[in-house]
Each structure stands twice: as structure tokens, then as C-alpha cells.
Amino acid sequence: MEKKPFLTEAMAQEIIQDVPTPFHVYDEKGIRENARRINKAFSWNKGFKEYFAVKALPNPVILQILKEEGCGVDCSSLTELMLSEVCGFSGSEIMFSSNQTPVEDMKKAYELGAYINLDDATMVEFLERVAGVPENIFCRYNPGGTFSLGESEEGFQVMDKPGDAKYGMTEEQMIESYKKLAAKGAKNFGIHAFLASNTISDEYYPELAGILFQLAVRVQKATGVHIGYINLSGGVGIPYRPEQTENDIMAIGEGVRKKFEEILVPAGMGDVAIFTEMGRFTTGPYGALVATAIHEKHIYKEYIGLDACAANLMRPAMYGAYHHITVLGKENEPCDHMYDVVGGLCENNDKFAIDRMLPKIDIGDIVYIHDTGAHGSAMGYNYNGKLRSAEVLLCEDGTHRLIRRAETPRDYFATLDFLPLMKPLFED
């Protein structure tokens, strides 16, 4: 698909007058419209709810926007639960899926009345001991083996082998866990699974749904418990590369509906509510990292240095992920220069692009890095003492507002403020 920025150069320059680069910017209109598409695609299921993965974009303004669009939140830690709580989420609006869960995290999820998704059979006793067994409870499934819909461009179509993943339970463990939970007072049960990441295929969700629907029928028969919910989790991807095809969420929803009618309805399970956790799909395309070209270097290769670095966007450095780049104001110029586009970390993998054909880039040019609306700012870090960047919302009316300020040196040193030698750094 065509990779077109949702910002023009003029719009970017207007924001820069208030918020210096680098910053992440999010398109409110795009996010809202996409959330509505998701809800429409699954509107055939009366209990459907999208639980946005907070880890993808943990900003309260974004979470409130999604709440207004009828979404819940998927949390995996104490701080994500706390953030969701202040944004007004509670009870069945929260899905809590974690692993190696600390006591305080589990207690908080229980106190909020969240749907708790147990990652391991040993968590049944743990949950009862530290919090209590709620009436509604989920277990996470791991089928083992290899899950594949074919090879992908980047090798991300398959989540390696589920059998090698640390998440979830075997079917036998789930059956025993449901029996134990029912004996301890649980009344409604859910199934959750995540088998593949960033799939560029309309077939992933329907295929996963078929696996989980059949599992639900077997488990309900083996245990006698009521399976009320099936959570397809995430995994629906976005086209990071221009040559990739965009997923059709309406076709995906229809594919899941057909599996529902084929498997669950004949089994007398037509009341099952379908949940999803599409963090990347929901917000990924509607975010961008905006940076300025501040240096150029000519040695064995041609380099363009930005004022952003991997601390602002880790994915390319972490696993070679592709993010498209547009030089704002030069969208129609020929891409006849080959560059490595890099940041300033003391790590040679701090590269946003390698051997990328782009228009001629001059010092001061504004570089727009696409598709950072999920797992972008959220994965920021402070290596080399780099400070995390600001976040900006492009509002529906075309105005912009700051929704997270950039970190300052005082923020960076905040956890050292009790040391006497650090006091000079906190003096005004």
C-alpha cells in the first residue's frame, strides 16, 4: 500500500514551533475511525469487545480516546493497571494477562474486578492465595508445535514455535485448571491464545478462531464448565513495507463469524463473547516519529544522522524491523540517494534504515518515520543517558496538543535524588 504521511511539512513545522524534534505524533482521526471499523467488523457478536493492548501505546489521552470508542484495555503489569484505572477503566473493561506475575500486580487486577487471564496451571493456587478466585476467569492456551500461515517478508508471520514459547498451558492443564477453579467458585470461563505476531494475512484470526472454538467445545465437554468468552488476543499486523497489502478487518471479522457459526453454534455455544487485543493494528499506522537531520557523514557509506535514535524507536535496532521513511517536503522528488539513516547511540545497530533509497537529504530536513503508533515510544529507554521524546496528538480539527512532555535531565536523575552528591543537579 502507498505510505502517505498524515502530516505535511507545514503541519510538522507548526508543531515544531511548540515541540522540538524528535517527537512521536498520533492521528486522532485515524485512530477513532479504525476503532470504529474494528467494532463494526465484529458487530455480529453481541458480547464483542476490543481490549487495546496498553503496552503498545501507554498514553492516557490515547486510552481515553479508545474508551470513548467502546474499547477496553489489555494490561500486563501493575503500572498499566494503575494507568487504566485513572483513565476510568474498571471491571470487565480490563483484561489482565501477565506471566511470572508479582503478588501486587495480581492483587490490583483482582481489586479492579478485571478479567484475569492465568498463564500457567500453578497460578490457580497462587491467585487463590494472594487475592481470591473471581467468578469470571480465563486461561491462556499454548498448543505447542509450530503455527504457520506461510512465510512472511520479515520472518514475523510465525511466532517461532508455540512449543518453545514461555506462554500458556497445554490443553490437559487447562482442563484441570478449569475444574479446580470451578471447585473454588468460578462460574464463567474464558480461553485466550496468541500464536503469531504481525500477520499480514486475513486468514490468521479465522484460523486461530477455528482452533480455539474447537478447543472450547472439547473443554466444555470435558469439564462441564461454561465457556463464556474466547479472546483471540493480538497478532493482526500492519503493512510496514509499501509493497505489503493492508489487512481487511471486515474480511477478518467475517472469517471469524463463519468459524463461529460452523463450530460453536452447532455445539450450543452461540452465546460466547469474542474479545480481541489488537494494539498494533489499532494505533500502529496512526503514529510517526518526527526527527530532524542534523549531520551527514561520507565514508565507506553515506550516512544521515538524526536527532532521534534507537532510544526513541527500538524496533529497527532490536530486530531489523522495517519502518518506511518520508522526507517531508520532498515526497515527489526522486529517491536517487542511498543512505544509512542513523541515531547517536554508541551502538552500531542504531540505524533506522540501511542502504535506503531516499531523496537527497539536507541538514535541517524533517524526516517522518512511519508506523510508530504501537511499540514505538512505548519501548523507549535511557541508554547513553538519552531522554525519551515528547508525544503529540494531531487532533481531529487539525490542531495539535502535547500529550506527553519530553524527559529532562532532572527526570533522568530522579531516582538518584536521595544521594547528597546529586543535589546540585536538582537545584533551580
C-alpha positions as CSV (number, residue, x, y, z in Angstrom):
1,M,0.0,0.0,0.0
2,E,1.1,3.6,-0.5
3,K,2.9,5.0,2.5
4,K,1.5,8.5,2.8
5,P,2.2,10.7,5.9
6,F,-0.7,12.2,7.8
7,L,1.4,15.3,8.3
8,T,2.6,17.8,5.7
9,E,5.8,19.6,6.1
10,A,3.9,22.8,7.0
11,M,2.0,20.9,9.7
12,A,5.2,19.4,11.1
13,Q,6.9,22.8,11.2
14,E,3.9,24.3,13.1
15,I,4.2,21.6,15.7
16,I,8.0,22.1,15.9
17,Q,7.4,25.7,16.9
18,D,5.9,24.3,20.1
19,V,7.6,20.9,20.5
20,P,11.1,20.5,19.2
21,T,12.1,17.3,17.4
22,P,12.2,14.4,18.0
23,F,8.7,13.6,18.9
24,H,6.0,11.0,18.3
25,V,2.8,12.3,16.8
26,Y,-0.5,10.5,16.7
27,D,-3.5,11.0,14.3
28,E,-6.7,11.2,16.4
29,K,-9.0,10.9,13.4
30,G,-7.3,7.8,12.1
31,I,-7.3,6.1,15.5
32,R,-11.0,6.8,16.1
33,E,-12.0,5.7,12.6
34,N,-10.0,2.5,12.9
35,A,-11.5,1.6,16.3
36,R,-15.0,2.0,14.7
37,R,-14.0,-0.3,11.8
38,I,-12.9,-2.9,14.3
39,N,-16.2,-2.7,16.2
40,K,-18.2,-2.8,13.0
41,A,-16.3,-5.9,11.8
42,F,-17.3,-7.9,14.9
43,S,-20.7,-6.3,15.5
44,W,-22.3,-9.7,14.7
45,N,-21.1,-10.9,18.1
46,K,-23.2,-9.4,20.9
47,G,-20.5,-9.6,23.5
48,F,-17.6,-8.4,21.4
49,K,-15.0,-6.1,22.9
50,E,-11.6,-4.9,21.7
51,Y,-9.2,-4.7,24.6
52,F,-6.5,-2.3,23.4
53,A,-3.0,-3.6,24.4
54,V,-1.8,-0.8,26.8
55,K,1.8,-1.9,26.2
56,A,1.5,-0.8,22.6
57,L,0.9,2.9,23.4
58,P,0.6,3.6,27.2
59,N,-0.6,7.2,26.9
60,P,-3.7,8.3,29.0
61,V,-5.0,10.6,26.2
62,I,-4.9,7.7,23.7
63,L,-6.6,5.4,26.2
64,Q,-9.4,7.8,26.9
65,I,-10.0,8.2,23.1
66,L,-10.3,4.5,22.7
67,K,-12.5,4.3,25.8
68,E,-14.8,6.8,24.1
69,E,-14.9,4.4,21.1
70,G,-16.0,1.5,23.2
71,C,-12.7,-0.2,23.7
72,G,-11.4,-1.9,26.9
73,V,-7.7,-2.3,27.9
74,D,-5.4,-5.2,28.0
75,C,-2.9,-4.8,30.9
76,S,0.1,-6.9,31.9
77,S,1.6,-5.0,34.9
78,L,0.8,-3.0,38.0
79,T,1.6,0.3,36.3
80,E,-0.6,-0.5,33.3
81,L,-3.5,-1.3,35.6
82,M,-2.9,2.0,37.5
83,L,-2.8,4.0,34.3
84,S,-6.0,2.3,33.1
85,E,-7.7,3.0,36.4
86,V,-7.1,6.7,36.3
87,C,-8.4,6.7,32.7
88,G,-11.7,5.4,34.0
89,F,-11.4,1.7,33.2
90,S,-12.6,-0.9,35.7
91,G,-14.2,-4.3,36.0
92,S,-14.9,-6.1,32.7
93,E,-13.3,-3.2,30.8
94,I,-9.9,-4.6,31.8
95,M,-8.2,-7.8,30.7
96,F,-5.2,-8.7,32.8
97,S,-2.8,-11.1,31.0
98,S,0.6,-11.4,32.6
99,N,3.2,-14.1,33.2
100,Q,5.6,-14.6,36.2
101,T,3.1,-12.3,37.9
102,P,4.2,-10.4,41.1
103,V,1.8,-10.5,44.0
104,E,1.0,-6.8,44.0
105,D,0.0,-7.0,40.3
106,M,-2.4,-9.8,40.8
107,K,-3.9,-8.1,43.8
108,K,-4.5,-4.9,41.9
109,A,-6.2,-6.8,39.0
110,Y,-8.5,-8.6,41.4
111,E,-9.3,-5.3,43.3
112,L,-10.3,-3.7,40.0
113,G,-12.5,-6.6,39.1
114,A,-10.5,-7.2,35.9
115,Y,-10.8,-10.3,33.8
116,I,-7.8,-12.3,35.0
117,N,-6.1,-14.5,32.4
118,L,-3.9,-17.2,34.0
119,D,-0.7,-18.0,32.1
120,D,0.1,-21.2,34.0
121,A,-1.6,-24.1,35.9
122,T,0.4,-23.2,39.1
123,M,-1.3,-19.7,39.0
124,V,-4.6,-21.2,40.2
125,E,-3.3,-21.7,43.8
126,F,-1.3,-18.5,43.5
127,L,-4.4,-16.5,42.6
128,E,-6.4,-18.0,45.4
129,R,-3.7,-17.4,47.9
130,V,-2.8,-13.8,47.1
131,A,-6.2,-12.4,46.0
132,G,-9.1,-14.8,45.6
133,V,-10.9,-16.7,42.8
134,P,-13.3,-14.4,40.9
135,E,-16.5,-15.6,39.2
136,N,-15.0,-14.9,35.7
137,I,-11.6,-16.3,34.9
138,F,-9.5,-17.0,31.8
139,C,-6.7,-19.5,31.0
140,R,-4.1,-19.0,28.3
141,Y,-3.7,-21.8,25.8
142,N,-0.4,-22.9,24.1
143,P,-1.0,-25.7,21.5
144,G,2.7,-26.5,21.1
145,G,4.2,-27.4,17.8
146,T,4.5,-24.9,15.0
147,F,1.9,-22.4,13.8
148,S,2.3,-21.2,10.3
149,L,0.3,-19.5,7.6
150,G,3.3,-19.4,5.2
151,E,6.5,-17.4,5.1
152,S,6.4,-13.6,5.6
153,E,8.7,-10.9,4.2
154,E,10.3,-10.3,7.5
155,G,10.0,-13.7,9.1
156,F,7.5,-12.4,11.6
157,Q,4.5,-14.4,10.3
158,V,5.2,-17.2,12.7
159,M,5.9,-16.7,16.4
160,D,8.7,-19.2,16.2
161,K,7.2,-22.3,17.6
162,P,4.4,-22.1,20.2
163,G,6.0,-25.1,21.8
164,D,9.1,-23.0,22.5
165,A,7.2,-20.0,23.8
166,K,7.0,-19.4,27.5
167,Y,3.3,-18.5,27.5
168,G,0.2,-20.6,28.2
169,M,-0.9,-24.0,29.2
170,T,-1.4,-27.4,27.5
171,E,-5.0,-28.5,26.9
172,E,-4.7,-31.0,29.7
173,Q,-3.5,-28.4,32.1
174,M,-6.4,-26.1,31.1
175,I,-8.9,-28.8,31.7
176,E,-7.5,-29.5,35.2
177,S,-7.3,-25.8,35.9
178,Y,-10.9,-25.2,35.0
179,K,-12.0,-28.0,37.2
180,K,-10.0,-26.6,40.2
181,L,-11.3,-23.1,39.5
182,A,-14.9,-24.2,39.3
183,A,-14.5,-26.0,42.6
184,K,-13.2,-22.8,44.1
185,G,-16.2,-20.8,43.0
186,A,-15.5,-19.6,39.4
187,K,-18.7,-19.6,37.2
188,N,-17.8,-18.3,33.8
189,F,-14.6,-19.3,31.9
190,G,-12.6,-17.8,29.1
191,I,-10.0,-19.1,26.7
192,H,-7.1,-16.9,25.4
193,A,-4.3,-17.6,23.0
194,F,-1.7,-15.7,20.9
195,L,0.2,-17.7,18.3
196,A,1.6,-15.3,15.7
197,S,2.8,-11.7,15.6
198,N,2.2,-9.0,13.0
199,T,0.5,-11.3,10.5
200,I,-0.2,-9.7,7.1
201,S,-3.0,-12.2,6.3
202,D,-6.8,-12.0,6.6
203,E,-6.6,-15.7,7.4
204,Y,-4.8,-15.6,10.7
205,Y,-7.7,-14.7,13.0
206,P,-10.2,-17.1,11.3
207,E,-7.6,-19.9,11.6
208,L,-6.9,-19.1,15.2
209,A,-10.6,-18.8,15.9
210,G,-11.2,-22.3,14.5
211,I,-8.5,-23.7,16.8
212,L,-9.9,-22.0,19.9
213,F,-13.6,-22.7,19.1
214,Q,-12.8,-26.4,18.7
215,L,-10.8,-26.3,21.9
216,A,-13.7,-24.6,23.7
217,V,-16.1,-27.3,22.6
218,R,-13.8,-30.0,23.9
219,V,-13.0,-28.3,27.2
220,Q,-16.7,-27.6,28.0
221,K,-17.5,-31.2,27.3
222,A,-14.6,-32.5,29.4
223,T,-15.2,-30.2,32.4
224,G,-18.9,-29.2,32.3
225,V,-17.9,-25.6,32.9
226,H,-19.5,-22.7,31.0
227,I,-17.1,-21.2,28.4
228,G,-18.4,-17.7,28.0
229,Y,-15.5,-15.9,26.4
230,I,-12.9,-16.5,23.8
231,N,-10.1,-14.0,23.4
232,L,-8.3,-14.0,20.1
233,S,-5.6,-11.7,21.5
234,G,-3.5,-9.8,19.0
235,G,-1.3,-10.7,16.0
236,V,-3.2,-8.9,13.3
237,G,-0.5,-6.9,11.7
238,I,0.1,-3.8,9.6
239,P,1.9,-3.2,6.3
240,Y,5.2,-1.7,7.4
241,R,6.5,-2.0,3.8
242,P,4.9,-0.2,0.9
243,E,4.7,-3.5,-1.1
244,Q,2.7,-5.2,1.6
245,T,-1.1,-5.5,1.5
246,E,-3.2,-4.0,4.2
247,N,-5.3,-6.4,6.3
248,D,-9.1,-6.1,5.6
249,I,-10.6,-6.1,9.0
250,M,-14.1,-6.6,7.6
251,A,-13.0,-9.8,5.9
252,I,-11.2,-10.9,9.0
253,G,-14.4,-10.3,11.1
254,E,-16.5,-12.2,8.6
255,G,-14.0,-15.1,8.6
256,V,-14.3,-15.4,12.3
257,R,-18.1,-15.3,12.1
258,K,-18.1,-18.2,9.7
259,K,-16.0,-20.3,12.1
260,F,-18.3,-19.3,14.9
261,E,-21.4,-20.4,13.0
262,E,-19.6,-23.6,11.8
263,I,-18.2,-24.7,15.2
264,L,-19.8,-23.0,18.2
265,V,-23.4,-22.6,17.2
266,P,-24.0,-26.3,16.5
267,A,-22.4,-27.1,19.9
268,G,-25.0,-24.9,21.6
269,M,-22.3,-22.3,22.4
270,G,-23.7,-19.4,20.4
271,D,-23.6,-17.1,23.5
272,V,-19.8,-17.0,23.6
273,A,-18.4,-13.4,23.6
274,I,-15.4,-12.7,21.3
275,F,-12.7,-10.5,22.5
276,T,-9.6,-9.1,20.7
277,E,-6.4,-7.3,21.8
278,M,-5.2,-5.5,18.6
279,G,-2.7,-3.0,19.8
280,R,-0.6,-2.8,16.7
281,F,-3.5,-2.9,14.3
282,T,-5.5,-0.3,16.2
283,T,-2.9,2.5,16.5
284,G,0.3,1.4,14.7
285,P,-0.3,3.2,11.3
286,Y,-1.5,6.3,13.1
287,G,1.7,7.3,14.7
288,A,5.0,8.6,13.4
289,L,8.4,9.6,14.8
290,V,9.3,13.1,13.5
291,A,13.0,14.0,13.6
292,T,15.4,16.4,12.1
293,A,18.5,15.7,10.0
294,I,21.4,17.2,12.0
295,H,24.5,15.6,10.5
296,E,25.8,13.9,7.4
297,K,28.8,11.7,7.0
298,H,30.7,10.5,3.9
299,I,33.0,7.5,4.4
300,Y,32.5,4.0,3.0
301,K,28.8,4.7,3.0
302,E,26.6,7.8,3.1
303,Y,25.1,8.5,6.5
304,I,22.4,10.9,7.6
305,G,22.3,11.5,11.4
306,L,19.1,12.4,13.1
307,D,18.3,14.0,16.4
308,A,16.3,10.8,17.2
309,C,17.9,7.4,18.0
310,A,17.0,3.9,18.9
311,A,16.0,5.1,22.3
312,N,13.1,6.8,20.6
313,L,12.3,3.8,18.3
314,M,13.8,0.5,19.2
315,R,12.3,-1.9,16.6
316,P,14.8,-1.4,13.8
317,A,17.8,-1.8,16.1
318,M,16.2,-4.6,18.1
319,Y,15.3,-7.0,15.3
320,G,15.9,-5.2,12.0
321,A,12.3,-4.1,11.6
322,Y,11.5,-2.0,8.6
323,H,9.9,1.4,9.0
324,H,9.2,3.5,6.0
325,I,10.8,7.0,5.8
326,T,9.5,10.1,4.1
327,V,11.4,13.3,3.9
328,L,8.7,15.9,4.4
329,G,8.5,18.4,1.6
330,K,10.4,16.1,-0.8
331,E,7.6,13.5,-1.3
332,N,7.7,13.9,-5.1
333,E,11.4,14.1,-5.5
334,P,13.3,11.1,-6.9
335,C,14.7,8.5,-4.4
336,D,18.1,8.5,-6.0
337,H,20.4,8.7,-3.0
338,M,21.3,5.7,-0.8
339,Y,21.7,6.3,2.9
340,D,22.0,4.7,6.2
341,V,19.8,6.8,8.4
342,V,21.2,6.7,12.0
343,G,20.9,7.9,15.5
344,G,23.6,8.9,18.0
345,L,23.8,5.9,20.3
346,C,27.1,4.3,20.9
347,E,25.8,1.1,19.3
348,N,26.3,0.3,15.6
349,N,22.8,-1.1,15.4
350,D,21.3,2.3,16.0
351,K,20.1,2.6,12.4
352,F,16.6,3.5,11.3
353,A,17.4,2.4,7.7
354,I,20.2,0.7,6.0
355,D,21.0,1.2,2.3
356,R,17.7,3.0,1.9
357,M,17.0,4.9,-1.4
358,L,15.7,8.3,-0.5
359,P,15.6,11.8,-1.9
360,K,18.7,13.9,-1.3
361,I,18.6,14.8,2.4
362,D,19.9,18.2,3.5
363,I,20.7,19.3,7.1
364,G,17.6,20.6,8.6
365,D,15.2,18.4,6.6
366,I,12.3,16.9,8.6
367,V,12.3,13.1,8.5
368,Y,9.0,11.3,9.1
369,I,9.3,7.7,10.2
370,H,6.1,5.8,9.6
371,D,4.1,3.4,11.7
372,T,5.3,4.1,15.2
373,G,1.8,4.3,16.8
374,A,2.4,1.0,18.5
375,H,5.6,-0.4,20.2
376,G,7.3,2.9,19.3
377,S,7.5,5.4,22.2
378,A,6.4,2.6,24.5
379,M,9.7,0.8,24.0
380,G,11.8,3.9,24.7
381,Y,14.7,3.7,27.1
382,N,17.6,5.8,28.5
383,Y,20.8,4.1,27.3
384,N,23.6,6.5,26.9
385,G,21.6,8.9,29.0
386,K,19.3,9.6,26.1
387,L,16.0,11.2,27.1
388,R,12.6,9.9,25.9
389,S,10.9,12.2,23.5
390,A,7.6,14.1,23.6
391,E,4.3,12.8,22.3
392,V,1.9,15.0,20.4
393,L,-1.8,14.4,19.3
394,L,-2.9,15.7,15.9
395,C,-6.5,16.5,16.8
396,E,-9.5,15.9,14.6
397,D,-9.9,19.6,13.9
398,G,-6.3,19.9,12.7
399,T,-4.8,21.5,15.8
400,H,-2.2,19.7,18.0
401,R,-1.7,19.2,21.7
402,L,1.1,17.9,23.8
403,I,0.1,14.6,25.5
404,R,3.5,13.7,27.0
405,R,6.3,16.2,27.5
406,A,9.9,15.2,26.7
407,E,12.0,14.0,29.5
408,T,14.5,16.4,31.1
409,P,17.9,15.6,32.8
410,R,16.1,16.0,36.1
411,D,13.7,13.2,35.1
412,Y,16.7,11.0,34.2
413,F,18.4,11.6,37.6
414,A,15.2,11.5,39.6
415,T,15.9,8.1,41.2
416,L,19.2,9.4,42.5
417,D,17.8,12.4,44.2
418,F,18.4,11.0,47.7
419,L,22.2,10.9,47.2
420,P,23.9,14.1,48.6
421,L,26.3,14.4,45.7
422,M,23.4,14.6,43.3
423,K,21.8,17.6,45.0
424,P,23.4,20.2,42.6
425,L,21.6,18.6,39.7
426,F,18.2,19.4,41.4
427,E,18.8,23.0,42.3
428,D,16.9,25.6,40.2
